Each structure stands twice: as structure tokens, then as C-alpha cells.
């Protein structure tokens, strides 16, 4: 079940827009390469860390919040050096 708080999701979207606007503004004439991968890699670690912290380190609960199974979450936590 998704419980989206409109103002919160808009704030997150605005932050992403602002970060990307800043990124493009600082390219100094260079063409961006694989922006999708760049954004996903920049977002995953802080997302996992924040949710895990919010869940007081409870990986089962964090996995539930993220919509992942616990094994997948553990793999990602190891991948990003969070365990």
C-alpha cells in the first residue's frame, strides 16, 4: 500500500530537479554521459542509509519499507558498504 504525502513527494521531486539543473549548468560545454546511471548510483546509497537509520537498523523493516526482500536489501547494503 502506498501512502504518498503530496507535499513530501513534491519536495523530493524539486530537489531532484534542482540537482539536475545544477549538474547541467556545470557541464561547461561537455555532453553528459549516462545521466540515468549517474542519478541512480547517487541516490541508492543515501536512500538505503536513510531508510535503515529510520528503521533503527532493523533490516526486515527497512526491506519492507523499500519493497525489497531482505536478501536483496542485505546484498545492496553490502554493495554500498552500509553493513
C-alpha positions in Angstrom: 0.0 0.0 0.0 1.4 3.4 -1.0 0.9 6.3 1.4 2.2 9.3 -0.5 2.3 12.6 1.2 1.8 15.1 -1.7 4.0 17.9 -0.3 6.8 15.5 0.6 6.9 13.9 -2.8 6.8 17.3 -4.4 9.8 18.4 -2.3 11.8 15.4 -3.3 11.0 15.9 -6.9 12.0 19.6 -6.6 15.3 18.5 -5.0 16.0 16.2 -7.9 15.1 18.8 -10.5 17.4 21.3 -8.8 20.3 18.9 -8.5 20.0 18.0 -12.2 19.7 21.7 -13.2 22.9 22.3 -11.2 24.6 19.3 -12.8 23.7 20.5 -16.4 24.7 24.1 -15.6 28.2 22.9 -14.5 29.0 20.8 -17.6 30.9 23.7 -19.1 30.0 22.7 -22.7 30.6 19.0 -22.2 28.0 16.5 -23.2 26.5 14.4 -20.3 27.0 10.7 -20.4 24.6 8.1 -18.9 22.7 10.6 -16.7 20.2 7.9 -15.7 23.0 5.6 -14.3 24.6 8.6 -12.6 21.4 9.6 -10.8 20.6 6.1 -9.7 24.0 5.5 -8.3 24.0 8.8 -6.4 20.5 8.1 -5.0 20.7 4.5 -3.9 23.3 4.7 -1.1 21.7 7.6 0.7 18.2 6.1 0.2 19.3 2.8 1.8 21.2 4.5 4.6 18.3 6.8 5.4 15.6 4.1 5.5 17.9 1.8 7.6 18.5 4.6 10.0 14.8 5.4 10.2 14.2 1.7 11.0 16.8 1.8 13.7 18.9 -0.7 11.8 16.1 -3.3 11.5 16.8 -4.8 8.1 13.5 -6.7 7.9 11.5 -3.5 8.5 13.7 -1.5 6.1 13.2 -4.1 3.4 9.5 -3.8 3.9 9.6 0.0 3.6 11.7 -0.3 0.4 9.5 -3.0 -1.1 12.5 -5.4 -1.3 13.0 -8.8 0.1 15.5 -8.9 3.0 18.1 -10.9 1.0 18.1 -8.2 -1.8 18.4 -5.5 0.8 21.4 -7.2 2.5 23.1 -7.6 -0.9 22.6 -3.9 -1.6 23.8 -2.9 1.9 27.0 -4.8 1.4 27.4 -3.4 -2.1 27.3 0.2 -0.8 29.3 -0.6 2.3 26.5 0.0 4.7 26.9 -3.2 6.8 
